Amino acid sequence: MSIIVESSRDERVLLWLIDQFGESAVEEACSKLAGSRRAYVSNVAKLLGVAPPAELALASKEDALRHLKAIRRILKSSKCI
């Protein structure tokens, strides 16, 4: 499967699509993208005619804490904190 996954949200949505439609249906939708539409998760979802549930946009607590720690490291290294 050659779907473009750029974030942890994309990963959650892709797993949801596979759970809802099956891997073969998601692969088939990916292969049917017309013209210059790239295989972003959002384009595949549109082709399947669904909007992912809003709760998939929310990161897990562990992901959020990991991002906050990374931001703190960056800020400390730039002497902003």
Backbone as CSV, one residue per row, in Angstrom:
resi,resn,N_x,N_y,N_z,CA_x,CA_y,CA_z,C_x,C_y,C_z
1,MET,0.853,-1.172,0.000,0.000,0.000,0.000,0.899,1.235,0.000
2,SER,0.587,2.202,-0.829,1.439,3.390,-0.952,0.700,4.657,-0.524
3,ILE,0.110,4.619,0.648,-0.616,5.767,1.180,0.360,6.649,1.952
4,ILE,0.223,7.945,1.788,1.114,8.904,2.439,0.616,9.163,3.855
5,VAL,1.446,8.807,4.838,1.121,8.996,6.255,2.127,9.995,6.807
6,GLU,1.642,11.183,7.151,2.537,12.262,7.585,2.476,12.560,9.073
7,SER,1.545,11.967,9.785,1.405,12.278,11.211,0.810,11.090,11.948
8,SER,0.829,11.183,13.265,0.215,10.117,14.059,-1.304,10.112,13.846
9,ARG,-1.876,11.270,13.556,-3.316,11.319,13.248,-3.597,10.549,11.963
10,ASP,-2.770,10.766,10.937,-2.929,10.013,9.688,-2.859,8.512,9.948
11,GLU,-1.944,8.123,10.815,-1.793,6.706,11.141,-3.058,6.165,11.807
12,ARG,-3.619,6.932,12.749,-4.851,6.513,13.418,-6.003,6.412,12.424
13,VAL,-6.107,7.380,11.524,-7.193,7.367,10.531,-7.024,6.194,9.573
14,LEU,-5.807,5.935,9.134,-5.566,4.810,8.224,-5.954,3.501,8.896
15,LEU,-5.565,3.312,10.138,-5.945,2.087,10.852,-7.457,1.976,10.980
16,TRP,-8.122,3.116,11.205,-9.585,3.118,11.294,-10.201,2.740,9.950
17,LEU,-9.672,3.303,8.861,-10.187,2.963,7.526,-10.039,1.474,7.249
18,ILE,-8.890,0.924,7.578,-8.655,-0.504,7.355,-9.612,-1.333,8.210
19,ASP,-9.837,-0.889,9.447,-10.759,-1.599,10.328,-12.190,-1.550,9.791
20,GLN,-12.587,-0.403,9.230,-13.958,-0.223,8.739,-14.207,-0.904,7.397
21,PHE,-13.223,-0.833,6.486,-13.437,-1.279,5.111,-12.604,-2.482,4.700
22,GLY,-11.552,-2.771,5.442,-10.645,-3.852,5.071,-9.484,-3.318,4.248
23,GLU,-8.371,-3.997,4.359,-7.157,-3.543,3.684,-7.307,-3.538,2.165
24,SER,-7.969,-4.536,1.611,-8.099,-4.589,0.145,-8.944,-3.432,-0.389
25,ALA,-9.993,-3.047,0.327,-10.831,-1.921,-0.108,-10.055,-0.611,-0.045
26,VAL,-9.221,-0.452,0.978,-8.421,0.763,1.111,-7.375,0.804,-0.007
27,GLU,-6.748,-0.327,-0.291,-5.777,-0.388,-1.387,-6.438,-0.075,-2.724
28,GLU,-7.632,-0.622,-2.936,-8.360,-0.372,-4.180,-8.710,1.112,-4.315
29,ALA,-9.171,1.717,-3.237,-9.497,3.148,-3.264,-8.251,3.958,-3.583
30,CYS,-7.140,3.575,-3.011,-5.870,4.267,-3.261,-5.507,4.206,-4.739
31,SER,-5.737,3.061,-5.352,-5.392,2.902,-6.767,-6.348,3.651,-7.694
32,LYS,-7.513,4.051,-7.190,-8.514,4.750,-8.006,-8.430,6.267,-7.919
33,LEU,-7.458,6.791,-7.185,-7.338,8.251,-7.085,-7.088,8.837,-8.467
34,ALA,-7.905,9.786,-8.836,-7.863,10.340,-10.190,-6.852,11.471,-10.321
35,GLY,-6.338,11.611,-11.518,-5.494,12.757,-11.856,-4.276,12.886,-10.978
36,SER,-4.068,14.094,-10.483,-2.875,14.377,-9.692,-3.136,14.249,-8.195
37,ARG,-4.276,13.686,-7.813,-4.566,13.503,-6.385,-3.602,12.481,-5.818
38,ARG,-2.882,12.891,-4.793,-1.909,12.003,-4.174,-2.602,11.145,-3.125
39,ALA,-1.975,10.062,-2.762,-2.573,9.077,-1.860,-2.446,9.474,-0.393
40,TYR,-2.897,10.680,-0.067,-2.970,11.083,1.328,-4.143,10.347,1.972
41,VAL,-4.039,10.109,3.257,-5.099,9.412,3.980,-6.433,10.126,3.793
42,SER,-6.419,11.450,3.836,-7.669,12.211,3.686,-8.300,11.998,2.310
43,ASN,-7.493,11.901,1.268,-8.036,11.660,-0.076,-8.631,10.263,-0.195
44,VAL,-8.002,9.292,0.427,-8.522,7.923,0.404,-9.857,7.877,1.153
45,ALA,-9.932,8.555,2.301,-11.190,8.595,3.059,-12.300,9.235,2.225
46,LYS,-11.984,10.330,1.532,-12.987,10.987,0.685,-13.467,10.056,-0.414
47,LEU,-12.544,9.329,-1.008,-12.917,8.404,-2.080,-13.814,7.285,-1.550
48,LEU,-13.576,6.875,-0.305,-14.416,5.851,0.309,-15.743,6.434,0.793
49,GLY,-15.863,7.771,0.754,-17.116,8.425,1.118,-17.356,8.549,2.609
50,VAL,-16.266,8.631,3.381,-16.418,8.738,4.834,-15.599,9.890,5.392
51,ALA,-16.042,10.356,6.533,-15.270,11.323,7.313,-14.884,10.614,8.603
52,PRO,-13.604,10.566,8.916,-13.183,9.876,10.142,-13.787,10.528,11.378
53,PRO,-14.032,9.753,12.418,-14.577,10.314,13.656,-13.658,11.389,14.233
54,ALA,-14.240,12.390,14.826,-13.480,13.518,15.365,-12.480,13.087,16.432
55,GLU,-12.815,12.046,17.184,-11.902,11.636,18.259,-10.564,11.112,17.743
56,LEU,-10.487,10.765,16.470,-9.208,10.321,15.901,-8.220,11.474,15.769
57,ALA,-8.719,12.698,15.813,-7.836,13.862,15.731,-7.065,14.088,17.021
58,LEU,-7.567,13.527,18.111,-6.935,13.720,19.409,-5.793,12.736,19.606
59,ALA,-4.657,13.258,19.996,-3.503,12.403,20.272,-3.693,11.710,21.617
60,SER,-3.049,10.569,21.767,-3.078,9.899,23.059,-2.296,10.731,24.065
61,LYS,-2.524,10.475,25.317,-1.818,11.212,26.359,-0.303,11.007,26.219
62,GLU,0.107,9.795,25.902,1.532,9.490,25.753,2.145,10.284,24.599
63,ASP,1.437,10.354,23.472,1.930,11.137,22.323,2.044,12.615,22.683
64,ALA,1.024,13.127,23.351,1.035,14.543,23.726,2.201,14.856,24.666
65,LEU,2.421,13.994,25.652,3.537,14.217,26.578,4.883,14.128,25.869
66,ARG,5.011,13.202,24.934,6.261,13.072,24.173,6.527,14.334,23.358
67,HIS,5.500,14.899,22.746,5.664,16.134,21.970,6.023,17.308,22.873
68,LEU,5.395,17.385,24.039,5.711,18.464,24.974,7.165,18.382,25.449
69,LYS,7.634,17.178,25.725,9.031,17.000,26.137,9.979,17.438,25.032
70,ALA,9.646,17.094,23.789,10.488,17.491,22.660,10.520,19.011,22.515
71,ILE,9.378,19.645,22.691,9.309,21.107,22.603,10.153,21.747,23.707
72,ARG,10.052,21.190,24.918,10.857,21.720,26.030,12.351,21.602,25.750
73,ARG,12.773,20.455,25.193,14.191,20.283,24.842,14.639,21.315,23.838
74,ILE,13.804,21.551,22.828,14.143,22.542,21.801,14.265,23.935,22.419
75,LEU,13.297,24.280,23.255,13.310,25.598,23.884,14.514,25.754,24.815
76,LYS,14.848,24.724,25.569,16.011,24.796,26.461,17.293,24.955,25.668
77,SER,17.391,24.231,24.548,18.626,24.319,23.753,18.778,25.685,23.086
78,SER,17.657,26.377,22.889,17.741,27.718,22.302,17.750,28.795,23.375
79,LYS,17.818,28.373,24.645,17.912,29.260,25.810,16.675,30.169,25.956
80,CYS,15.532,29.694,25.496,14.300,30.454,25.661,13.679,30.226,27.031
81,ILE,14.037,29.125,27.660,13.464,28.834,28.976,14.534,29.038,30.032
